[in-house]
Amino acid sequence: MGSAGAVVLAGCLDDENDTDEDGDGEEISHVVAFLKQDERIEVDAPEDEALLYPALDAGVDIPYSCEAGRCGECTAKYDGDANEVVSHDGNEYLDDDQIEDGWVLTCVAYPSDDSELEVVHPDDM
């Protein structure tokens, strides 16, 4: 009986730190401020969701097209190395130097820290 109690207790402890999709654990997210012209919108961006979607849900006007990391329409700019605040999964548009220069492809970028991003395209700079 004592070992069964330990198993139940171990299961409960694991659930406290669980971040799985069934909602048992607390979701990890970061505050990302999107800047476009004179507008600033702060978004609570979950680590497991590409930045584009919570930004659109919050009313940020980000142009986008393919949603697969190929077209480059949904770019934003971080003041520093973008690797410090996001991880890209599926990027086929930006090269490593562009990412190190702060470029973020929001449809395939997942936040890893709080940040501030300017909604802009490289061709506009």
C-alpha positions in Angstrom: 0.0 0.0 0.0 2.9 2.4 0.7 4.4 2.0 -2.7 1.0 2.6 -4.4 0.7 5.8 -2.5 4.2 6.8 -3.7 3.2 6.1 -7.3 0.1 8.3 -6.9 2.1 11.1 -5.3 4.8 10.9 -8.0 2.0 11.2 -10.6 0.6 14.3 -8.8 4.0 15.9 -8.7 4.6 15.4 -12.4 1.2 17.0 -13.2 2.1 20.2 -11.3 4.9 20.9 -13.8 3.1 19.5 -16.8 2.8 21.8 -19.8 0.9 19.3 -22.0 -1.9 20.2 -24.4 -4.7 18.8 -22.2 -4.5 21.9 -20.0 -3.2 20.2 -16.9 -0.2 22.5 -16.6 0.5 26.2 -16.8 1.3 27.4 -20.3 4.6 29.2 -20.7 4.3 32.5 -22.6 6.2 35.7 -23.2 5.1 39.4 -23.6 5.9 40.5 -27.2 5.3 44.1 -28.1 4.6 44.7 -31.8 5.4 48.2 -33.1 3.9 49.5 -36.4 4.1 53.2 -37.2 2.9 54.9 -34.0 1.0 51.8 -32.6 2.3 49.5 -29.9 0.3 46.3 -29.1 1.6 43.9 -26.4 0.7 40.3 -26.9 0.9 37.4 -24.5 2.6 34.8 -26.9 2.7 31.2 -25.8 6.0 29.4 -26.5 4.3 26.6 -28.4 2.5 28.9 -30.9 4.0 30.9 -33.8 4.1 34.6 -33.1 1.8 35.5 -36.1 -1.3 34.0 -34.6 -1.5 35.6 -31.1 -0.5 38.9 -32.8 -3.3 38.7 -35.3 -5.7 37.7 -32.5 -4.7 40.9 -30.7 -5.3 43.1 -33.7 -1.7 43.6 -34.9 -1.7 44.3 -38.6 0.9 41.9 -39.9 0.8 41.2 -43.7 1.1 37.4 -44.3 0.5 34.9 -47.1 1.9 31.4 -47.1 2.0 30.8 -43.3 4.7 28.2 -43.9 8.0 30.2 -43.7 8.5 30.6 -47.5 7.2 33.9 -48.7 8.6 36.4 -46.2 5.5 38.6 -46.0 5.2 38.3 -42.2 8.6 39.6 -41.2 9.3 41.7 -38.1 12.5 43.2 -36.8 14.1 42.8 -33.4 16.8 45.2 -32.2 19.6 42.6 -31.8 20.1 39.0 -32.6 16.7 37.4 -33.1 18.0 34.1 -31.9 18.0 35.7 -28.4 14.2 36.0 -28.3 12.7 33.5 -30.8 13.4 30.1 -32.4 12.4 29.5 -36.0 10.9 26.2 -37.1 10.4 25.9 -40.8 12.0 29.1 -42.0 12.8 28.9 -45.7 13.0 32.7 -46.3 15.5 34.3 -43.9 19.2 33.3 -43.9 21.2 33.0 -40.7 22.8 36.4 -41.1 19.4 38.1 -41.4 18.2 36.3 -38.2 21.4 37.4 -36.4 20.6 41.0 -37.7 17.2 40.8 -35.9 14.8 39.6 -38.6 11.9 37.4 -37.5 9.6 35.4 -39.7 6.5 35.5 -37.5 4.6 32.5 -39.0 7.4 30.1 -38.0 9.0 32.0 -35.0 8.3 30.8 -31.5 9.0 33.1 -28.6 11.6 32.2 -26.1 11.8 35.5 -24.2 10.0 38.8 -23.8 10.7 41.1 -26.8 9.8 44.1 -28.9 9.4 43.7 -32.6 8.8 46.3 -35.3 6.4 45.1 -38.0 8.4 45.8 -41.2 9.7 44.0 -44.3 13.5 44.0 -45.2 12.7 45.5 -48.6 11.1 48.5 -46.8 14.3 49.4 -44.9 
